[in-house]
Amino acid sequence: MLTGIEIENFRGIRKGKVDGFGAVNVVVGPNGSGKSSLLEAIFLGAAESNQAMIGGESVRSVLTERHNERNFPSVDMHYGKDGERVIEVIYDFEGNTAPLSVTKSDIGWKPNGIQDGLRRWFAASKFLDIRLLLDTAVEQALWDAVLAIRADRDIVKTLNEVYKLSIEGLSYSKHSDVLKVLFSNRNYSLNVDDLGAGMRIALRVLMLAMLMNDGALIIEELDAYQHVDSMPEFTRALVAMARENSTQLFLATHSEETIGGFVEAAKDEGVGFRLIQTSLSADGVLETASFDAIQTSDLHDAGVDVRQGG
Amino acid sequence: MSVVVMAEGDVDRAVVQAIAPGMKVLIPKDQATGREAATRRAALTAKQVDSREILLMLDWNTHTEDQLVAEVTRVLEKNWERRGLEPTDRRWTYDDLRSMRLVLAGTPADQRLKAWGVDRFMADDYLLALCLRDDSLSAFCDGERHLTWIPQDAASLEALLVELAEVFGKRGTVLSSSKRYIHLIRAAIGFEASRATFAEVLIKRAPETARSEVLGDLRRQLTGS
């Protein structure tokens, strides 16, 4: 499990360190406080070996396309857009460290490579941002793997619980290359894209969470398009799947309901929760404060808006 | 980030809001009360990434300053995961930017309260002191014409309270806090809203002289000047 990270010269972060990650990590803070850069820095280790992530999407393209960058590494990834500043990220896995270096033309584990176990952790990790969450290519790429372990049944059950639906099953149409949703109370099927955006996002996240094995599932704006009423069940299902598949969750949010959902889900599932508040100074120093589930609840009950950080 | 106040109870919060309206007072969403809960929550609030100064307002109750400082230090050390914290002028420092300062509510040096058998000191002490002044009592009553009984002056209210305290004393009940006297006053005059509302109205209507003389020390503690 990733327990800490030290970051230098990556995106808006000139320098920063976060300790004490848990199984479920929710990152909060105002816009521009370093949340996304922190999530990307966690995922940067996966970009060392330019593997495919989901479908045609490679790890590196996930990190570049969200910023409209053409190359990896791009000069824009370096603090101050200064390619001469070497990006250094030190990952701490319960005492085992993995130092990553990124220059303007190269990325690599320094000085002696990385342990195989940690390499597998990065290889298993996935990053979902809003672009991928809304991309139908996700289910196109994952459907066969979902069907192979009949995870479709669990997904249907969870979608019915979260959204109070009567879905009977999911079926892939080769003809139209789209996932169909079959309802027990309708005489016709719907394409996945006919569902509301919140449900589509949940479906893609759940499919991926079912297929994870070790590594980190990093999700930005998980709660985009989600109604607050669906968050408790959705977060509970996601945390349960992550626990079963030994997957660490890293999420960024602006939503109090999302924080509350993950706090309760982590308590129920008996997994470690960390709320991580971020703040980025004008000269690029990332400051953070972190709280466990009980402390987060205590602050919330005390009348503190934990999203603000102060 | 402005100063944030974590107070022990509803009356404490109402008093702070009435005398220092610019301060952000945290209003809890639950019913958790007590010194330990307030201190723990203040400690966590102070740790937040963009926190600056947190004011923890506690009642003196029956304690000495040393006892309260020791208790707060113990809770802070646990929640800040530090050892050997030493306050300076009731201020504990988390780092260069973040700190927590203790504000103590109540008037343990008030000889009249002591003579009445009060040995638990709290924010209600200020309310009782305002009720026992002609200027603030009449300002309060002027705006509350619907009350069932309007005391003629502070002396008549004081006489009533002393008499009631004797009656209770004979039945073995000691009025050991000004909170109990405030209960009696509210019952006697027929003020039906909460003690916190009573505090808010009483302080807001009090003339500046009375506010300054009764609440000046607390205001100085809150503002640090």
Interface residues (C-beta under 8 A of the other chain):
Chain A: G29 Q277 T278 S279 E287 T288 A289 F291 Q295 D298 L299 H300 D301 A302 G303 V304 V306 Q308 G309 G310
Chain B: M1 V4 M6 L26 I27 P28 K29 D30 A32 R40 R41 L44 T45 K47 Q48 V49 D50 S51 R52 N79
